[in-house]
């Protein structure tokens, strides 16, 4: 049975209490952060950080005497593990935001990576190892229609021309907040199940025809 030398660590909170005169709360906080005088430091022994593994070496009493071994991810300090994962998730969010803004479908490779990172995030929260195998990405979905508030704004003048019951109400009198609330209400209450069902049927029929042409060419 092999021996391992394991270095474990926990961080002890160090704090100070000092008064700062400032114009605003933010300015006082900035002054406290930039203050490098720690002569009145105190240690908080009541709330230490979690114990985590900070080094591993093979053999007995071998710390820093040879090459170290990688620390399994579930034994890293959780706050550092979350911070590193946050940067990855932020990068993925930027990619998907750009795709959504450009109205283009996300790349299957990025979907696969995102599914794995989501599973990895769950492992981090559960103090578990990173998943070994990529998680199957969700199947692609397609947007049939998009309700855009700027297009609703453009349609208001035409609607007021047709519906005279609104009297002298001008298009400019309708506020952006009213348009936004109306779009949310329509998006929630309007039933498009028949339209979606018909699109699914037509897509299935088109896929069957494509498969038939491929397998039974004329």
Phi, psi and omega in degrees: 000121184288156176257148177226137172263119185247125173263123176245150187220151164219149182264130178263122180299132175244132185218169175213156175242119180215144181264137180233133175269123183207159180290325184224166176299318181297320179295322178295318178296319179297319179297321180293321180294320184277352180286118182259014178267110181244037180292336184254034184294144174229154180248137180260095181280352183274340184224064178289161175288172182290150174284131179219161181275126181245358177189146178220134175224146177282140177102179183265132178050048188249015183300126176065015178258353181201189180296138178275162179255149179296140179279125175305139192303326184289350179256001172291163174295127188299321183295323178289322179296319177293320181297317178295321181290328178301318180297320179294314181295324178297318178298318178295320179298320178298319180296313182290329177295318178297319178297316180294320180295326180270002180056041176242148182292147180291152179292137176302326178296319179288328175296318178297315179297319182294319179298320179292319180293327175296315177297323179294322176299320176297323178294321179297315179296329181267007181055041182248165177296157173298146178297141183280322185249144176301141177278139179300129180287157176294151177295150182295144173242160186228138180274120179277327182206156179227125177270109185252129185294328179292327177289326175297318177302319179293330183280343185299318181298318180294322179294317181294333176291328183274316184264097182282353183292349180272005174065228185268015180300128181263156177303325182292340181287341179278121185277161176297324178296321179293321177295316180299312180297320180295319179296318177299317180296316179294318180298327181278320191262336184287128183267111178250019184298322179296319179295315180295316179300318178295321178296320178296319179296314181295323177294317178299317180296318179296321179293320178297317179298320179296317178295321180295317179296324181288319185274331183231068180293151179291000000 
